[in-house]
Amino acid sequence: MNFKNKVVLITGASSGIGRETAIEFAKLGSNIILVARKIDKLEQVANELKKFNVTTFVCQCDVSKKEQVKEMSKIVLEKFDSIDILINNAGFAIYGSVSSLSIDDIESQMETNYFGMVYCIKNFLPSMLTKKSGHIVNIASVAASFGLPGIASYCASKFAMLGFSEGLKHELKNTGIGITVVSPIMVRTNFFDHSSFEKMPKYSPISLDAKTVAKAILKAANSSRLEIVVPSVVRGAIWMKSTFPFFINPILGKSFKKQLDCTKQN
Ligand SMILES: NC(=O)c1ccc[n+]([C@@H]2O[C@H](COP(=O)([O-])OP(=O)(O)OC[C@H]3O[C@@H](n4cnc5c(N)ncnc54)[C@H](OP(=O)(O)O)[C@@H]3O)[C@@H](O)[C@H]2O)c1
């Protein structure tokens, strides 16, 4: 697909993967709608995009609030008629065991990571269906395939995102609209600045930079695949897990549980 003059809406565009994705699409001449809660940070990104001579539009919106998403989509659709690419990227995690997290902590991750995506799709899909074109890219994680100690509720939100996307992909067959999930391993962004990660070692040596993930998102926006795992070699581990769960689950579980126990002791 030629991305020039396409309208791309990115949630969570004020930082990390979302910001890098905005830059990569702007380089190709796409018009960018930047969505997040922190307006000052969104405006900084919009300023960075000026050099690419594309239209940028900043929208302050908390995607976990369905009324705010409805209002944001109304404003966007009044200005642009329809969007070509919807990137559901806003998300966060709270680290901790299920017994130590509050119900509010668990709900809040589901509200942003899963329902935030649902609200955006529900508000933008009708105009895509009318136009018979468009692509939805949902940013999940390898945590959509592995239930891990310390991030069980985050994993649940990403499993839910992957399941929803798979079901919706079948429903969208022959409509002209595509949907692809991008599932990266650890990425060096502000994601780990949340206070719950304080006692965790900062970034594993195999972590990715946000630009690598942004490039995978561009690929996803023009892909017929359900899921793109970044890096692709990790797909082997997902296959191993689903084929030999009795072998791989205890190994992964033990190593993540050890880390969880360490953070409790410190
Ligand atoms: N970093 C990783 O290791 C990693 C790995 C796999 C998948 N991911 C996924 O990648 C996505 C992007 O994360 P990142 O690593 O780029 O982290 P990040 O740098 O912390 O960026 C997260 C973005 O989401 C926005 N956001 C959070 N809650 C929001 C809400 N309720 N409404 C609107 N925007 C919201 C934040 O902006 P405001 O605070 O301004 O709202 C920010 O722009 C997330 O979905 C995350 O789950 C990350």
The ligand as a Tripos MOL2 file, in Angstrom:
@<TRIPOS>MOLECULE
LIG
   48    52     1     0     0
SMALL
NO_CHARGES

@<TRIPOS>ATOM
      1 N1          7.3940   -1.5200   26.0630 N.am      1 LIG1
      2 C1          7.2170   -2.8190   25.9560 C.2       1 LIG1
      3 O1          8.0370   -3.6340   26.4160 O.2       1 LIG1
      4 C2          6.0160   -3.3650   25.2220 C.ar      1 LIG1
      5 C3          6.0640   -4.6980   24.7840 C.ar      1 LIG1
      6 C4          4.9750   -5.2220   24.1120 C.ar      1 LIG1
      7 C5          3.8500   -4.4440   23.8950 C.ar      1 LIG1
      8 N2          3.8310   -3.1540   24.3440 N.ar      1 LIG1
      9 C6          2.6080   -2.3780   24.0960 C.3       1 LIG1
     10 O2          2.9300   -1.2650   23.2870 O.3       1 LIG1
     11 C7          1.9870   -0.2250   23.5110 C.3       1 LIG1
     12 C8          2.7280    1.0940   23.6360 C.3       1 LIG1
     13 O3          3.5440    1.0670   24.7940 O.3       1 LIG1
     14 P1          4.9910    1.7530   24.8810 P.3       1 LIG1
     15 O4          5.9680    0.6910   25.1620 O.co2     1 LIG1
     16 O5          5.2140    2.6580   23.7530 O.co2     1 LIG1
     17 O6          4.8060    2.5530   26.2660 O.3       1 LIG1
     18 P2          4.7960    4.1060   26.6100 P.3       1 LIG1
     19 O7          6.0250    4.7680   26.0920 O.co2     1 LIG1
     20 O8          4.5150    4.1820   28.0670 O.co2     1 LIG1
     21 O9          3.5430    4.6680   25.7830 O.3       1 LIG1
     22 C9          2.2310    4.3680   26.1490 C.3       1 LIG1
     23 C10         1.3150    5.3410   25.4490 C.3       1 LIG1
     24 O10        -0.0470    5.0120   25.7630 O.3       1 LIG1
     25 C11        -0.7060    6.2150   26.1690 C.3       1 LIG1
     26 N3         -1.8010    5.8690   27.0740 N.ar      1 LIG1
     27 C12        -1.7480    5.1410   28.2180 C.ar      1 LIG1
     28 N4         -2.9530    5.0550   28.7680 N.ar      1 LIG1
     29 C13        -3.8100    5.7340   27.9670 C.ar      1 LIG1
     30 C14        -5.2080    6.0190   27.9900 C.ar      1 LIG1
     31 N5         -5.9880    5.5700   28.9960 N.pl3     1 LIG1
     32 N6         -5.7340    6.7460   26.9820 N.ar      1 LIG1
     33 C15        -4.9670    7.2180   25.9780 C.ar      1 LIG1
     34 N7         -3.6500    6.9770   25.8950 N.ar      1 LIG1
     35 C16        -3.0750    6.2560   26.8790 C.ar      1 LIG1
     36 C17         0.3870    7.0700   26.8020 C.3       1 LIG1
     37 O11         0.0920    8.4580   26.7300 O.3       1 LIG1
     38 P3         -0.5770    9.3590   27.8830 P.3       1 LIG1
     39 O12         0.0550    8.9670   29.1660 O.co2     1 LIG1
     40 O13        -0.2580   10.7440   27.4160 O.co2     1 LIG1
     41 O14        -2.0280    9.0600   27.8110 O.co2     1 LIG1
     42 C18         1.5400    6.7760   25.8570 C.3       1 LIG1
     43 O15         1.4530    7.5970   24.7160 O.3       1 LIG1
     44 C19         1.1920   -0.6370   24.7470 C.3       1 LIG1
     45 O16        -0.0650   -1.1250   24.3510 O.3       1 LIG1
     46 C20         2.0070   -1.7670   25.3520 C.3       1 LIG1
     47 O17         1.1890   -2.6960   26.0340 O.3       1 LIG1
     48 C21         4.8840   -2.5900   24.9930 C.ar      1 LIG1
@<TRIPOS>BOND
     1     1     2 1
     2     2     3 2
     3     2     4 1
     4     4     5 ar
     5     4    48 ar
     6     5     6 ar
     7     6     7 ar
     8     7     8 ar
     9     8     9 1
    10     8    48 ar
    11     9    10 1
    12     9    46 1
    13    10    11 1
    14    11    12 1
    15    11    44 1
    16    12    13 1
    17    13    14 1
    18    14    15 2
    19    14    16 1
    20    14    17 1
    21    17    18 1
    22    18    19 2
    23    18    20 1
    24    18    21 1
    25    21    22 1
    26    22    23 1
    27    23    24 1
    28    23    42 1
    29    24    25 1
    30    25    26 1
    31    25    36 1
    32    26    27 ar
    33    26    35 ar
    34    27    28 ar
    35    28    29 ar
    36    29    30 ar
    37    29    35 ar
    38    30    31 1
    39    30    32 ar
    40    32    33 ar
    41    33    34 ar
    42    34    35 ar
    43    36    37 1
    44    36    42 1
    45    37    38 1
    46    38    39 2
    47    38    40 1
    48    38    41 1
    49    42    43 1
    50    44    45 1
    51    44    46 1
    52    46    47 1
@<TRIPOS>SUBSTRUCTURE
     1 LIG1         1 GROUP 0 **** ****
